[in-house]
Amino acid sequence: MKIEALGHSAFIATIDREDGTPFRLLADPWLDDHVIGDVGGRFPRIRADWSNMAPIDGIWISHSHTDHLCPYSLLQLHRQLEGNPRLLIPTSLRYLKSILSEFLPDWPITVLEQDSAMDLGGIRARAFFNVREDATNEDDCMILLLDNGQDALLSEADAVLPMQDPAVREMVGELLIEAGPRQRVFLTTRNELEATMASVDAPDQESRQQVVAHQRGVTAQLAQEEIIPNGATSCPWQAQGTVRIIIGQGISLPHEVVGCWNRVLFPVRLEDRARIEQEAVTRENLPLQVMALHGGESVSVDSGILSPVTPVPGLEVLDQESQRHFDPETEIVADFPVAPLRDEQRDATTQH
């Protein structure tokens, strides 16, 4: 298997079909430079030369947020990709099927239902929701599981399964080990936004250092709880051949205005999360391998062994991680306009 990170939650996964030919899936293709209109910016910005990449067989959209379902990116892909990849959408996006068909003609559209397996031509696809008691803004996000009978890929996206829960870990372990008895990749998106928001909201340097230290401690505790044995008898972390790959942290301020704010965002980095998890793996003597994968990086997995990271072919990366290393000594503090910007009485009947 191969995972090519395109930044944030976007990636290309290559997994062999049952007959040995490759199946390539493009997931959550937010490839535009901006998001939520122009409120956010993408990091890193990328330029893909699809003519220098292997064909894409399927495109998966995990949920409705515009850093996953980007209309601009889909239209551009429709113009640039060769062939007609199958668009896979969760049942939570079924209501968009007609408009997607209108603007993406010739692309077959398949709706994945909860816990229903589908044959994609030598690849089995299944999807399920992270059902929980507390409501979140990610409840429409479906988790995707692909397998060929020997190798399996689980893409968590923004669902964030509570792997510290023995019942959830047992369920995931049973699914993954059955789907991928030879090897399996657990691909998760982690943004550590609590630390970023605490850093941005800090009124001064000392406060920022305190809240960031606190958030690092919270992250370390939660990360370890997701890894250490918790009584689940079918645990994916305890099975030989499991790899956990961490992507994410692609939403920044727009590049037109970001300035020195890059030194304030993401005080807990992907590599920090991977290091914390790997330390827990080592202490518990687990066979799991954990790594962070940034936009523009590619890694292959063979028999559960990670290859050295290489650049994604055909992809130009315009921004480097070194440009946004967190600086705990920076004195920049937020001085943003605070709503409401207009406080006069307005006529509600004229508003749309």
N, C-alpha and C positions, 0 to 999 in steps of 0.2 A: 504494500500500500504506500501511497505517497500523499502528503498533505502540503499544499502550497498556500501559504498565508498571503492574502491580499490586503491586509489591514483591517482593523476592527473585527467584525464577525464574519467577514467575507473570506472564503477559501475555496480552493479547488481540491477535491479528493479524487484520487485515482485508485480504483480497486478492480482486480481482475474478475471478469465474469466466470461462470462455471466452465466455459470452453477456453479460458485463458486469455481472451481478448480484453483490452482495457475498457472500463466504463468510467467516464469522467463527469463528475458532478460539480457544478458551480453553486455555492450556497450563499444566500443573503447578499446579493451583489449590490451593495451601496458603493458605487465607484465614483460618484460625483464629488466635487470639491467642497460642497456645502450640504447641510442637512437642516431639517425643520425650517424650510425657507432658507434664509441666510443667517439664522441665529447661531448655528454651529459650523465648525470647519472640520474637514477630514484630516487626520494625521495617521500615516503619511498620505499625501496626495500621490496618486499613481497614474501612469499612462500605459495602457495595455495594447500591445500589437498582437491582436488575435490571429493574424495571418502567420505569426511565428510560434503559435502555440498549437498543441494537439486539439482536435475538435472537442467540443462540449456536447455531451449526450443528454444531460438533464440540468435543470436549474431549480433549486429548492428555495422557497421563501418560508421562513419559520413563523413569522407573525407580521402584524400590520404596521409596526413602527417604521418610520421612514429611514432609519439607519439599517433597515433590513429589506423593506419593500420600498425601493426608490424608483418612481416612475421614469425619471430622467435616465437612469442607468439602464432600465429595461428597454426603453426605446432605442438607446444607443446600441445595446447588445443586439437588438433585433435587426439593426442596420448592418452591423459589423460581423456577426458570427456567421460562419458557413453552416449550411444545413438548417434543420429545424429541430432544435433541442426540445425535449419534453419539459414543460413547465409543471413543477410539482408544487401544489399549495395545500396547506392544512384545511381541514373542514371548517375551521373558524374564519377562513377567507373565501368560503364558497360563494358568498354574495358578490364577489368581485369577478366571478368567472366570465360573465358576459362582457364586461368592459375590458377585461384582459384580452378576450378573444377579438374584440373590435380593434384594439390598438396593436395587438401582436398577432396578426393573421398568420396562418400556416404553422404556428406553434401549437402542437397538441397540448391540452391542459388536463392534468390528472389531479383529482382531489383525494388526499389521503385521509382516511377515516380513523377514528380512535381504535387502536389495537387490531387493525385489519391489514393482513399481509398482501403485498402486490408484487407481481413479477415484472421487472423492468428489463427483461431479456437476459436472463442469467444472473441477475442481481435481485435479491429480495429486499423490499422496502417496507418498513413499518414505522408508525408514528404514534405518539401518545402524549397526553398532557400531564403536567405536574399538578395533580389534583391536591389541593391543600385547604385547610380551614380558613386561613386568613386571605382576604382579597388583596391582590397586587395589580400593578399595571402591566404585568407580564402573563396574565392568566390565559391569553389567547395563543401563547407561544407553544408550538408543538416540538417535541424532541424527536429527532429522526434517527432510525437505526437501519443501516444497510449491511447486508452480508452476502457472501457467496457460498456459504456452507462451511467454510474454513476460517475466513477472515471477516471481522466485523468492525464497523465504524458507528459510534454513537455520537451525534452532534447535539449537545445540550442547548446551544444558543443562549438565550436569556432566561431559560426556565429555572436554572439553579436548583437542581434536585438537592434536597436535604440529606446528603449522604451520611450525616452524623446519626440519622435515624436508622436503627437496625432493620426495621421492616422495609424501608426504601432501599437500603443497601442490598438487602437480600433479594428484592425484586429486580434491581438493576443487575446484580451479579448473575442471577438465573438467566435473565435475558441475554446478557453479553456473552457469557460462557457457552450457552447453548448455540448462539448465533455464530460465534467465532471461536471454536475449540482450539484452533492453531494460534491465533493472535487476535488482538482487539485493541482499538484506539478509542479512548474516551476524550472527546474534544469539547472543551468548555470555554465559554467567553466570560472573562472576569474583568470588570472595570474599576473595582475598588473606589467607587464614586463617593462613599462616605468620607474617605480621607481627603479626596479632592475638594469636596464641598466645605469640609471643616477648614482646610487650608485657605480656600478663597474667602471664606467668611471671617477669618481671624482679623481682629482689629489692629494687631501689631505683631512684630517679629516674635516676641516672647510668647504671646498667646498661640501663634501658629506652631511654634516648636512644641508646645505642650499638647495641643490637640492632635498634632501629627504623631507624637510619641504614643498618645493614648490609642489612636486609630491603628497604629502598627501593632500594638499589643492585642487589640480586639481581633485584627485580621489574623495574627499568629494563632490565637486560641481557636478561632473558627476553622482555620485551615487545617490545624492539627486534628480537630474533632472529626473532620471529614475523611481523614486518612487512617487514624489509628484503629485497630480492631475494636469492634463494638458489640460482638456477640453474633453478628450475622454469619450463618454457616456457609452461605454462598456469597463470598466477598470478591469482587473483581480485583481488588488490590492484592489479594493473597493468591491469585492465580498466575502461574507463569505465562508470560506473553502479553501482559497488559501494559499499555503505554498511555499516559495522561498528558495531553498537549493543551497548553493554556494560550489563548489568543484574546484580543480585545484592546481596550483603551484607545480607540480610534477617534472619539469625538473630542475636539478641542474648540477653542475660540476660532472664529474665522481668521484666515491667514492675513487678511487685510488689516486686522486690528490687534492681532494677538500680542505683538511686542514682547515685553519681558514677562508676560503672564505665563509663558511656557515654563518658567522656572518655579512656578507656584503649583501647577497642576500635577496630578498623579504622584504624590509623595510615596505611595506604595505601588511599585512597578510590577509588571508581569514577572520579571526575573526574581523580584522579592517573593512573590507568591510561590513561584516554582521552587525557590530555595527552601522556604519554610516547609512546603509539602515534602520535598526530597529529604530534608533533615528528619522529619517524622518517619518517613519510609526507612531510612537508615537505622534509626533508633529501634524501630519495631522489627527490623530484619525482614522487610517485605520485598518481594521480587519486582514490585512496581517501579517503572521509570517515569519521571516527571520532567517536563521541559516547557519553557516559554518559547513561542514562535512569533516573531514580529512580521509586520507587513513587508513583503518582498523576499521572505525566507521560505525555503522548501526543505522538507525532511522525508526520507523514506523509512519504512518500518518493515523489517524482514524477520520473521520468526520471533517477533517481539523485541528485536534489537534495533535501536535507532542508528541511522547513518549520520555522518557529519552534515551539518546544515550547508546548503548551497543556495545561490540566488535563483529566483523564479525566472525561467527563460521567457523572453518577450515582454518583460515587465520593467518599466522605468519607474524608479522610486525617487520622488522629488524632495523628500524630507527624511532626515536621519534622526535616530533616537538621541544622538549626542546633542541635538539642538534643543532638547527639552528636558535635560537632566534637572531634577528637583534641587533647588538651592535653599537650604534652611536659613541662610543668612540674608536672603533678600528682604528688603524693607517695604516692598510694594504692598499696598493694602487696597481693598475694594473701595471705589468711590463711584459706583454706578448709579444712574438715575433710578429712583424707586417709584413704582406705580402707586397711585394713579397719576399719570402725566397730565391728565385733564380732569379737573374736579368740578367743573361747572355742570349745572343741571342740563341734561340732554333729552331729546324727544325719543323715547324708546320705540315709538311706532315707525320711525324712519330707519331703524337699524335692521340689518338682515341677519 
